[in-house]
Amino acid sequence: MCRFKTSAGFSLIELMVVMAIMAIVMGLTGGLVTKAVDQQTRQVELQKVRQLFKRLSYQAYYSGYPIALRMQGSQIAVTVDEQVTFMDFEQLVFSPNDYSIATNSQISPSSYKILFNDTIKEFQLDSMFQRYED
């Protein structure tokens, strides 16, 4: 006759130790994951700004109306034929500036600045047409 039964499974203490280890690992990697997500969001928003300027360059060229933009804070205000449209951004903070897109699709000024980690980064804006160089 067997007095002791061998039980299959984990004790409560073993499960609590595993949960504590998992909590520590998640705490260490959670910051890295959110940092990576924020960086990807910022890259997507920078691409959206480039695409916005490109689209508005085509619109100004083909419609014959100049377009005005104002970047301020985390918002871009686009004025087309006296109609204003606002675009909000989550990660980007723009240096305040006014832009104009002429009917020949030339963007003036040709760069924009954003505030990132207490430093200002400058990004060039590409024109719809590339200049012919000799």
KEVEX-52145 format. One record per residue (C-alpha): residue number from 1; residue in three letters; x, y, z. Coordinates in steps of 0.02 Angstrom, whole numbers. Layout:
+-----+------+--------+--------+--------+
: pos : code :      x :      y :      z :
+-----+------+--------+--------+--------+
: NUM :  ALA :      X :      Y :      Z :
...
+-----+------+--------+--------+--------+
***
This chain:
+-----+------+--------+--------+--------+
: pos : code :      x :      y :      z :
+-----+------+--------+--------+--------+
:   1 :  MET :      0 :      0 :      0 :
:   2 :  CYS :     64 :    170 :    -49 :
:   3 :  ARG :     46 :    307 :     80 :
:   4 :  PHE :    105 :    454 :    -26 :
:   5 :  LYS :     25 :    502 :   -187 :
:   6 :  THR :    135 :    589 :   -311 :
:   7 :  SER :     42 :    735 :   -383 :
:   8 :  ALA :     75 :    800 :   -556 :
:   9 :  GLY :     75 :    990 :   -575 :
:  10 :  PHE :    152 :   1146 :   -503 :
:  11 :  SER :    138 :   1214 :   -329 :
:  12 :  LEU :     72 :   1387 :   -294 :
:  13 :  ILE :    246 :   1450 :   -249 :
:  14 :  GLU :    319 :   1390 :   -414 :
:  15 :  LEU :    181 :   1479 :   -511 :
:  16 :  MET :    209 :   1640 :   -412 :
:  17 :  VAL :    397 :   1635 :   -448 :
:  18 :  VAL :    366 :   1612 :   -634 :
:  19 :  MET :    240 :   1756 :   -633 :
:  20 :  ALA :    365 :   1869 :   -544 :
:  21 :  ILE :    501 :   1828 :   -671 :
:  22 :  MET :    380 :   1863 :   -815 :
:  23 :  ALA :    330 :   2030 :   -737 :
:  24 :  ILE :    513 :   2083 :   -724 :
:  25 :  VAL :    549 :   2034 :   -905 :
:  26 :  MET :    393 :   2124 :   -967 :
:  27 :  GLY :    440 :   2279 :   -867 :
:  28 :  LEU :    614 :   2282 :   -945 :
:  29 :  THR :    555 :   2257 :  -1124 :
:  30 :  GLY :    395 :   2360 :  -1114 :
:  31 :  GLY :    490 :   2524 :  -1125 :
:  32 :  LEU :    584 :   2465 :  -1279 :
:  33 :  VAL :    424 :   2413 :  -1365 :
:  34 :  THR :    338 :   2580 :  -1335 :
:  35 :  LYS :    494 :   2673 :  -1392 :
:  36 :  ALA :    497 :   2572 :  -1553 :
:  37 :  VAL :    312 :   2604 :  -1583 :
:  38 :  ASP :    336 :   2792 :  -1555 :
:  39 :  GLN :    483 :   2794 :  -1676 :
:  40 :  GLN :    382 :   2703 :  -1809 :
:  41 :  THR :    236 :   2823 :  -1785 :
:  42 :  ARG :    355 :   2971 :  -1806 :
:  43 :  GLN :    427 :   2896 :  -1967 :
:  44 :  VAL :    251 :   2869 :  -2037 :
:  45 :  GLU :    203 :   3049 :  -1995 :
:  46 :  LEU :    361 :   3116 :  -2079 :
:  47 :  GLN :    315 :   3017 :  -2234 :
:  48 :  LYS :    138 :   3089 :  -2225 :
:  49 :  VAL :    211 :   3266 :  -2226 :
:  50 :  ARG :    318 :   3226 :  -2380 :
:  51 :  GLN :    168 :   3151 :  -2468 :
:  52 :  LEU :     60 :   3301 :  -2421 :
:  53 :  PHE :    182 :   3424 :  -2499 :
:  54 :  LYS :    198 :   3315 :  -2654 :
:  55 :  ARG :      8 :   3300 :  -2674 :
:  56 :  LEU :    -16 :   3487 :  -2647 :
:  57 :  SER :    120 :   3525 :  -2775 :
:  58 :  TYR :     25 :   3424 :  -2905 :
:  59 :  GLN :   -138 :   3507 :  -2853 :
:  60 :  ALA :    -64 :   3682 :  -2870 :
:  61 :  TYR :     13 :   3641 :  -3038 :
:  62 :  TYR :   -143 :   3565 :  -3115 :
:  63 :  SER :   -275 :   3677 :  -3036 :
:  64 :  GLY :   -184 :   3841 :  -3066 :
:  65 :  TYR :   -212 :   3902 :  -2887 :
:  66 :  PRO :    -69 :   3934 :  -2766 :
:  67 :  ILE :    -79 :   3844 :  -2600 :
:  68 :  ALA :    -29 :   3912 :  -2430 :
:  69 :  LEU :     21 :   3807 :  -2280 :
:  70 :  ARG :     55 :   3852 :  -2099 :
:  71 :  MET :    148 :   3732 :  -1987 :
:  72 :  GLN :    132 :   3768 :  -1803 :
:  73 :  GLY :    139 :   3654 :  -1652 :
:  74 :  SER :     75 :   3483 :  -1702 :
:  75 :  GLN :    -40 :   3548 :  -1837 :
:  76 :  ILE :    -32 :   3596 :  -2021 :
:  77 :  ALA :   -161 :   3716 :  -2091 :
:  78 :  VAL :   -183 :   3704 :  -2280 :
:  79 :  THR :   -268 :   3848 :  -2371 :
:  80 :  VAL :   -330 :   3811 :  -2547 :
:  81 :  ASP :   -437 :   3943 :  -2632 :
:  82 :  GLU :   -483 :   4022 :  -2463 :
:  83 :  GLN :   -537 :   3853 :  -2390 :
:  84 :  VAL :   -437 :   3800 :  -2237 :
:  85 :  THR :   -406 :   3617 :  -2190 :
:  86 :  PHE :   -315 :   3563 :  -2032 :
:  87 :  MET :   -207 :   3408 :  -2008 :
:  88 :  ASP :   -157 :   3354 :  -1833 :
:  89 :  PHE :     -4 :   3249 :  -1794 :
:  90 :  GLU :     28 :   3141 :  -1643 :
:  91 :  GLN :    218 :   3135 :  -1633 :
:  92 :  LEU :    280 :   3284 :  -1734 :
:  93 :  VAL :    300 :   3460 :  -1664 :
:  94 :  PHE :    336 :   3585 :  -1803 :
:  95 :  SER :    438 :   3743 :  -1794 :
:  96 :  PRO :    315 :   3883 :  -1839 :
:  97 :  ASN :    329 :   3933 :  -2021 :
:  98 :  ASP :    224 :   3982 :  -2172 :
:  99 :  TYR :    244 :   3894 :  -2339 :
: 100 :  SER :    181 :   3931 :  -2512 :
: 101 :  ILE :    165 :   3816 :  -2661 :
: 102 :  ALA :    163 :   3911 :  -2824 :
: 103 :  THR :     70 :   3858 :  -2980 :
: 104 :  ASN :    236 :   3798 :  -3053 :
: 105 :  SER :    244 :   3678 :  -2902 :
: 106 :  GLN :    391 :   3768 :  -2820 :
: 107 :  ILE :    386 :   3758 :  -2630 :
: 108 :  SER :    450 :   3906 :  -2532 :
: 109 :  PRO :    542 :   3886 :  -2412 :
: 110 :  SER :    615 :   3720 :  -2465 :
: 111 :  SER :    634 :   3640 :  -2292 :
: 112 :  TYR :    539 :   3618 :  -2130 :
: 113 :  LYS :    596 :   3592 :  -1952 :
: 114 :  ILE :    529 :   3483 :  -1812 :
: 115 :  LEU :    569 :   3479 :  -1628 :
: 116 :  PHE :    632 :   3308 :  -1575 :
: 117 :  ASN :    710 :   3268 :  -1405 :
: 118 :  ASP :    745 :   3453 :  -1370 :
: 119 :  THR :    839 :   3472 :  -1536 :
: 120 :  ILE :    779 :   3543 :  -1700 :
: 121 :  LYS :    793 :   3431 :  -1853 :
: 122 :  GLU :    777 :   3501 :  -2028 :
: 123 :  PHE :    702 :   3405 :  -2175 :
: 124 :  GLN :    711 :   3453 :  -2359 :
: 125 :  LEU :    556 :   3464 :  -2466 :
: 126 :  ASP :    570 :   3395 :  -2642 :
: 127 :  SER :    490 :   3487 :  -2785 :
: 128 :  MET :    377 :   3398 :  -2907 :
: 129 :  PHE :    497 :   3440 :  -3048 :
: 130 :  GLN :    685 :   3420 :  -3033 :
: 131 :  ARG :    790 :   3564 :  -3097 :
: 132 :  TYR :    889 :   3534 :  -3254 :
: 133 :  GLU :   1074 :   3556 :  -3221 :
: 134 :  ASP :   1204 :   3579 :  -3358 :
+-----+------+--------+--------+--------+
***
